[in-house]
Amino acid sequence: MSINILMPALSPTMKEGKLARWLKAEGDAIAAGDVIAEIETDKATMEVEAVDEGVLGRILIPEGTEGIAVNTPIGILVAEGESVPAAASAPAAQAAAPAATSTPATAPAPQAAPAPAPATTGKRVFASPLARRIATRKGIDLSTLKGSGPNGRIVRRDVEQAATAPAAPAPAPQPATPPAAPVAAGAGYESVPHSTMRRVIARRLTEAKTTVPHFYVEMDVRLDALMALRKQLNAASPAEGPGAYKISVNDMLVKAAALTLRRVPKVNVAYSDDATLVYDDVDISVAVSIPDGLITPIVRRADTKGLRQISTEIRDLAARARAGRLKPEEFQGGTFSISNMGMYGVKAFSAILNPPQAGILAIAAGERRPVVQGDDITVATVMTVTLSVDHRVVDGALAAEWVSAFRDVVENPMSLVV
């Protein structure tokens, strides 16, 4: 019995993805658990494992194809010696089904009702599901387009270019006020297509900023005691070998934020329509910059871990994040976020919340500043931190209490090691 290999949903926000690479060829034997392809999602490039065994009878969608909707057939798995069903030769987008790598091809899956398609010349048109949807919405005849995708396949950019091309000779009524151009007239530019991650970041940040009422609390924090403790801890590390370590200021600030969330647990929360959700664990999402944008791998139960363990985990998570090799459970979830731009010399900034989390701490650079101590003026290393909170569940006074507690932990850092 043949089985359709479907485009899997590899993250909660994934609606479509890119088939980056096939790791199996047509005719290859496949065992359950074999890695058969790499899929580029909105977060990372992930490996897809087969859940059934057989032979890869046909590849329906070539590698490099973008905009493949979740649950679209991408290949066909057959038993050894079985012929590939002719009906499965053309990929068709299927209605959402329980997320799985494969489903029986002989059992007809429910399909979304097709929208009226533009008239065609009768010849077979090869186009991605996303390109077909856009063409239907914009009333574009796919048979008139030349595809720029693999093997002449029509992809999204072909349809979008056709939609923005000069109109047909028949003049259309001109609007009273012409629409604004995307760039200044005569300005030269290069059009760089958005990656899947960049599109999702744009959507989620727009939703966060427009639907969640942000409230900000800023405070200066002295770092001298924490940096002295860090120097002492790193001096105790072996020069090399498996026991060697190097703790960063960021590692210590992650632990400080986790301990502060234990002291002020009402910030370790999320908003829902019916209740405030108070988290049991303190899971810190640490913002990591990668070529396509930003990802937030998570240090789970950070308040219970030592500085060496936190340091090791952050280094490993950051390296695999930049390589696109994080597992979904390593970046999905988290109860609070930290974004540190101190390495860039930033004096202060405000971060956008990562819903459903109710708090994110923006950490700026530590710098030598004059400070008043009693009746004297002295010089200290000071950094500015800004806490952004969801004002629906964290009031201003509570946010101020949290930042004050965080400053106390950082300026008296022995609680980080005892």
C-alpha positions as CSV (number, residue, x, y, z in Angstrom):
1,M,0.0,0.0,0.0
2,S,1.5,3.3,-1.0
3,I,1.8,6.2,1.5
4,N,2.0,9.9,0.9
5,I,4.9,11.6,2.6
6,L,3.5,15.0,3.8
7,M,5.0,18.3,4.5
8,P,5.1,18.2,8.4
9,A,4.3,21.0,10.8
10,L,7.6,21.3,12.7
11,S,6.6,24.3,14.9
12,P,3.4,25.8,16.2
13,T,3.7,28.8,13.9
14,M,4.6,26.9,10.8
15,K,2.0,27.1,8.0
16,E,4.4,26.5,5.1
17,G,8.1,25.8,4.6
18,K,10.9,25.2,2.2
19,L,12.0,21.7,1.2
20,A,15.7,22.5,1.5
21,R,17.2,19.1,0.6
22,W,16.2,15.5,-0.1
23,L,18.5,13.0,1.7
24,K,17.0,10.1,-0.2
25,A,16.6,9.5,-3.9
26,E,13.9,7.8,-5.8
27,G,14.3,4.0,-5.5
28,D,16.1,4.2,-2.1
29,A,15.0,1.9,0.6
30,I,13.7,3.7,3.7
31,A,13.4,2.3,7.2
32,A,11.3,3.9,10.0
33,G,13.4,6.5,11.7
34,D,15.6,7.3,8.6
35,V,16.2,11.0,7.9
36,I,14.7,11.5,4.5
37,A,14.8,15.3,4.0
38,E,15.6,18.7,5.5
39,I,12.9,21.3,5.9
40,E,13.5,25.0,6.4
41,T,10.9,26.3,8.8
42,D,10.2,29.7,10.4
43,K,12.7,28.9,13.1
44,A,15.4,26.5,11.8
45,T,16.4,23.9,9.3
46,M,15.1,20.5,10.7
47,E,15.5,16.9,9.7
48,V,12.4,14.9,8.8
49,E,12.3,11.3,9.8
50,A,10.2,8.6,8.1
51,V,7.6,6.9,10.3
52,D,7.1,4.0,7.9
53,E,9.4,1.7,5.9
54,G,9.4,1.0,2.2
55,V,10.9,2.5,-1.0
56,L,10.9,6.2,-2.0
57,G,8.8,5.6,-5.1
58,R,8.5,9.2,-6.3
59,I,9.6,12.7,-5.3
60,L,6.7,15.0,-5.9
61,I,8.3,18.3,-4.9
62,P,12.0,19.0,-5.8
63,E,14.4,20.3,-3.3
64,G,14.7,24.1,-3.1
65,T,11.0,24.6,-3.5
66,E,9.6,27.3,-1.2
67,G,6.1,28.0,0.1
68,I,5.0,24.4,0.5
69,A,1.9,24.3,2.7
70,V,1.8,22.0,5.7
71,N,0.3,18.6,4.8
72,T,1.0,18.9,1.1
73,P,2.3,15.6,-0.3
74,I,6.0,15.9,-1.1
75,G,6.8,12.2,-1.9
76,I,5.4,8.7,-2.2
77,L,6.5,5.7,-0.2
78,V,5.7,2.3,-1.7
79,A,6.4,-1.3,-0.7
80,E,9.3,-3.0,-2.5
81,G,8.1,-4.1,-6.0
82,E,4.9,-2.0,-5.8
83,S,4.2,0.4,-8.6
84,V,3.7,4.1,-7.9
85,P,0.0,5.2,-8.1
86,A,-0.6,7.4,-11.1
87,A,-3.1,9.5,-9.2
88,A,-0.4,10.6,-6.8
89,S,1.9,12.0,-9.5
90,A,0.8,15.6,-9.1
91,P,1.0,17.1,-5.6
92,A,-2.2,18.7,-4.4
93,A,-2.6,20.7,-1.2
94,Q,-4.7,18.7,1.4
95,A,-6.9,20.0,4.1
96,A,-5.3,20.2,7.6
97,A,-5.0,16.8,9.2
98,P,-3.2,15.6,12.4
99,A,0.4,16.5,12.0
100,A,2.4,13.5,10.7
101,T,5.2,12.7,8.3
102,S,3.1,10.3,6.3
103,T,-0.5,9.1,5.7
104,P,-1.9,6.2,3.6
105,A,-2.2,7.4,0.0
106,T,-5.0,4.8,-0.7
107,A,-7.3,6.3,1.9
108,P,-8.6,9.5,0.3
109,A,-7.9,12.6,2.6
110,P,-10.4,15.4,2.8
111,Q,-9.4,18.2,0.6
112,A,-10.1,21.9,0.8
113,A,-12.7,23.1,-1.6
114,P,-11.0,24.7,-4.6
115,A,-11.6,28.3,-5.3
116,P,-12.6,29.2,-8.9
117,A,-9.4,29.2,-10.9
118,P,-8.6,31.5,-13.8
119,A,-9.3,30.0,-17.2
120,T,-6.3,28.2,-18.7
121,T,-5.3,27.2,-22.2
122,G,-5.8,23.5,-21.4
123,K,-2.1,22.6,-21.1
124,R,-0.8,21.3,-17.9
125,V,0.6,24.0,-15.6
126,F,3.3,23.2,-13.0
127,A,3.0,25.6,-10.1
128,S,3.5,25.5,-6.3
129,P,0.4,25.4,-4.1
130,L,1.2,28.9,-2.8
131,A,1.6,30.3,-6.4
132,R,-1.8,28.8,-7.3
133,R,-3.5,30.4,-4.3
134,I,-2.0,33.8,-5.0
135,A,-2.9,33.5,-8.7
136,T,-6.5,32.6,-7.9
137,R,-6.8,35.5,-5.5
138,K,-5.4,38.0,-8.0
139,G,-7.2,36.6,-11.0
140,I,-4.0,35.6,-12.9
141,D,-4.0,32.9,-15.6
142,L,-1.1,30.6,-14.7
143,S,-0.8,29.3,-18.3
144,T,0.4,32.7,-19.4
145,L,3.3,32.7,-17.0
146,K,6.8,31.3,-17.4
147,G,8.1,29.6,-14.2
148,S,11.5,30.4,-12.7
149,G,11.5,27.6,-10.2
150,P,13.1,24.1,-10.6
151,N,12.2,22.5,-14.0
152,G,10.2,25.6,-15.0
153,R,7.8,25.4,-12.0
154,I,5.8,28.5,-11.4
155,V,6.6,29.8,-7.9
156,R,5.3,32.7,-5.8
157,R,7.7,35.4,-7.2
158,D,6.5,34.6,-10.7
159,V,2.9,35.3,-9.8
160,E,3.8,38.4,-7.7
161,Q,5.9,39.8,-10.6
162,A,3.0,39.3,-13.0
163,A,0.6,41.0,-10.5
164,T,2.9,44.1,-10.5
165,A,3.6,44.1,-14.2
166,P,2.1,46.9,-16.4
167,A,-1.6,46.5,-17.0
168,A,-3.0,45.2,-20.3
169,P,-3.7,47.7,-23.1
170,A,-7.3,48.2,-22.0
171,P,-7.0,51.2,-19.6
172,A,-8.5,50.8,-16.1
173,P,-10.1,53.7,-14.2
174,Q,-7.4,55.6,-12.4
175,P,-7.9,56.2,-8.6
176,A,-8.3,59.8,-7.5
177,T,-5.2,59.5,-5.4
178,P,-2.4,57.2,-6.7
179,P,-1.2,54.6,-4.2
180,A,2.2,55.4,-2.6
181,A,5.2,53.8,-4.2
182,P,7.2,51.3,-2.1
183,V,10.4,53.3,-2.7
184,A,11.2,56.8,-3.8
185,A,10.8,57.5,-7.5
186,G,14.1,56.8,-9.3
187,A,15.8,55.2,-6.3
188,G,17.9,52.2,-7.0
189,Y,17.5,49.1,-4.8
190,E,17.9,45.4,-4.7
191,S,14.8,43.3,-3.9
192,V,15.8,40.6,-1.4
193,P,13.0,38.0,-0.9
194,H,12.0,37.5,2.7
195,S,13.0,34.2,4.3
196,T,10.4,32.1,6.1
197,M,11.8,33.2,9.4
198,R,11.8,36.9,8.5
199,R,8.1,36.7,7.4
200,V,7.1,35.1,10.7
201,I,9.2,37.5,12.8
202,A,7.4,40.4,11.0
203,R,4.0,38.9,11.7
204,R,4.6,38.0,15.3
205,L,6.3,41.3,16.3
206,T,3.5,43.3,14.6
207,E,0.9,41.2,16.5
208,A,2.8,41.6,19.8
209,K,3.3,45.4,19.5
210,T,-0.3,46.1,18.3
211,T,-2.2,43.6,20.6
212,V,-0.2,43.6,23.8
213,P,-0.1,46.8,25.9
214,H,3.7,47.2,26.7
215,F,4.9,49.0,29.8
216,Y,8.5,49.8,30.4
217,V,10.6,50.2,33.6
218,E,14.3,51.3,33.3
219,M,16.9,51.2,36.0
220,D,20.7,51.6,36.3
221,V,22.6,48.6,37.9
222,R,26.2,48.6,39.1
223,L,28.3,45.7,37.8
224,D,31.5,46.0,39.8
225,A,30.8,43.3,42.4
226,L,29.4,40.9,39.8
227,M,32.4,41.4,37.6
228,A,34.8,40.8,40.5
229,L,33.0,37.6,41.3
230,R,33.2,36.5,37.7
231,K,36.9,37.2,37.6
232,Q,37.4,35.1,40.8
233,L,35.3,32.2,39.4
234,N,37.1,32.1,36.0
235,A,40.5,32.2,37.7
236,A,39.6,29.0,39.5
237,S,38.9,27.2,36.2
238,P,41.5,24.7,34.9
239,A,43.4,26.1,31.9
240,E,42.2,23.3,29.7
241,G,40.5,19.9,29.7
242,P,36.9,18.8,30.3
243,G,36.7,20.7,33.6
244,A,37.6,24.1,32.0
245,Y,35.0,26.8,31.8
246,K,34.6,30.5,31.1
247,I,31.6,32.2,32.6
248,S,30.4,35.3,30.9
249,V,28.5,38.3,32.4
250,N,25.5,37.3,30.3
251,D,25.5,33.8,32.0
252,M,25.4,35.5,35.4
253,L,22.6,37.9,34.4
254,V,20.5,34.9,33.1
255,K,20.9,33.3,36.6
256,A,20.2,36.7,38.3
257,A,17.0,37.1,36.3
258,A,15.9,33.5,37.1
259,L,16.5,34.1,40.9
260,T,14.6,37.4,40.7
261,L,11.6,35.6,39.1
262,R,11.6,33.3,42.1
263,R,11.6,36.3,44.4
264,V,8.9,38.1,42.4
265,P,6.9,35.2,40.9
266,K,4.0,37.4,39.8
267,V,6.2,38.4,36.8
268,N,6.7,34.8,35.7
269,V,3.2,34.7,34.2
270,A,1.2,34.8,31.0
271,Y,-2.1,36.4,30.2
272,S,-5.2,34.5,29.0
273,D,-8.7,35.6,28.5
274,D,-9.9,33.8,31.6
275,A,-7.0,33.9,34.0
276,T,-3.4,34.8,34.7
277,L,-1.2,31.8,34.2
278,V,1.5,31.6,36.9
279,Y,4.3,29.3,35.7
280,D,5.8,26.6,38.0
281,D,9.2,26.6,36.4
282,V,11.5,29.5,35.5
283,D,12.5,28.9,31.8
284,I,14.6,31.7,30.4
285,S,14.6,32.4,26.7
286,V,17.9,33.9,25.6
287,A,17.8,36.0,22.4
288,V,20.4,34.8,19.8
289,S,21.1,36.7,16.6
290,I,21.3,34.5,13.5
291,P,21.7,35.5,9.8
292,D,17.9,35.4,9.1
293,G,16.8,37.2,12.3
294,L,16.5,36.2,15.9
295,I,15.7,33.0,17.8
296,T,15.3,32.4,21.5
297,P,16.7,29.1,22.8
298,I,15.6,28.2,26.3
299,V,17.5,27.5,29.5
300,R,15.0,25.3,31.3
301,R,14.7,25.7,35.1
302,A,17.5,28.3,35.1
303,D,17.0,29.1,38.8
304,T,18.0,25.6,39.8
305,K,21.2,25.4,37.7
306,G,24.8,26.5,38.6
307,L,26.6,29.1,36.6
308,R,28.9,26.6,34.9
309,Q,25.9,24.5,33.7
310,I,24.1,27.7,32.5
311,S,27.2,28.8,30.6
312,T,27.7,25.4,28.9
313,E,24.0,25.3,27.9
314,I,23.9,28.8,26.5
315,R,27.1,28.2,24.4
316,D,25.7,24.9,23.0
317,L,22.3,26.4,22.3
318,A,23.7,29.5,20.6
319,A,26.0,27.5,18.4
320,R,23.3,25.1,17.3
321,A,20.9,28.0,16.8
322,R,23.3,29.7,14.4
323,A,23.7,26.4,12.6
324,G,19.9,25.9,12.3
325,R,20.1,22.7,14.3
326,L,17.9,23.4,17.4
327,K,15.2,20.9,18.2
328,P,11.6,22.4,18.5
329,E,11.5,21.8,22.3
330,E,14.7,23.8,22.7
331,F,13.1,27.1,21.4
332,Q,9.4,26.6,21.9
333,G,8.0,27.8,25.2
334,G,9.9,29.7,27.9
335,T,8.4,31.9,30.6
336,F,10.6,35.1,30.4
337,S,13.1,36.4,27.9
338,I,16.5,38.2,28.0
339,S,17.9,40.3,25.2
340,N,21.5,41.5,25.7
341,M,23.0,44.0,23.3
342,G,25.8,45.1,25.6
343,M,28.4,43.7,23.3
344,Y,27.5,46.3,20.7
345,G,28.0,49.2,23.1
346,V,24.3,50.1,23.3
347,K,23.5,52.5,26.1
348,A,19.8,51.5,26.5
349,F,16.9,50.0,24.5
350,S,13.4,48.6,25.0
351,A,12.6,45.1,23.8
352,I,9.3,43.8,22.3
353,L,7.5,41.1,24.2
354,N,7.5,37.5,23.0
355,P,3.9,36.4,23.6
356,P,2.6,34.7,25.6
357,Q,5.4,35.7,27.9
358,A,4.7,38.7,30.0
359,G,8.2,40.0,30.5
360,I,11.5,40.6,28.6
361,L,14.6,42.2,30.0
362,A,16.7,44.4,27.7
363,I,20.4,44.6,28.8
364,A,22.6,47.4,27.6
365,A,26.4,47.8,27.8
366,G,28.2,48.2,31.1
367,E,30.3,51.4,31.1
368,R,32.3,53.5,33.6
369,R,30.1,56.3,34.9
370,P,30.3,58.8,37.8
371,V,27.9,57.8,40.6
372,V,27.0,59.4,43.9
373,Q,27.7,57.3,47.0
374,G,26.7,59.0,50.1
375,D,28.2,62.5,50.0
376,D,30.9,61.4,47.6
377,I,31.1,61.0,43.8
378,T,32.9,57.9,42.7
379,V,33.3,55.9,39.4
380,A,31.5,52.6,38.9
381,T,30.7,50.2,36.1
382,V,27.0,50.7,35.4
383,M,24.6,49.2,32.9
384,T,21.0,50.3,32.1
385,V,18.4,47.6,32.0
386,T,14.8,48.0,30.7
387,L,12.0,45.6,31.7
388,S,9.1,45.4,29.2
389,V,6.0,43.8,30.6
390,D,2.5,42.9,29.5
391,H,0.5,45.5,31.4
392,R,-2.6,43.3,31.4
393,V,-1.0,41.0,34.0
394,V,2.0,43.0,35.3
395,D,1.3,46.4,36.8
396,G,3.8,49.2,36.9
397,A,4.5,48.9,40.6
398,L,5.1,45.1,40.2
399,A,7.5,45.7,37.3
400,A,9.4,48.3,39.4
401,E,9.5,45.8,42.3
402,W,11.0,43.2,40.0
403,V,13.7,45.5,38.5
404,S,14.6,46.6,42.0
405,A,15.0,43.0,43.1
406,F,17.1,42.2,40.0
407,R,19.4,45.1,40.8
408,D,19.8,43.8,44.4
409,V,20.8,40.4,43.1
410,V,23.3,41.7,40.6
411,E,24.9,44.2,43.0
412,N,25.1,41.5,45.8
413,P,26.0,38.6,43.6
414,M,26.9,35.9,46.1
415,S,23.3,34.5,45.8
416,L,24.3,33.4,42.3
417,V,26.8,30.8,43.8
418,V,25.3,29.9,47.2
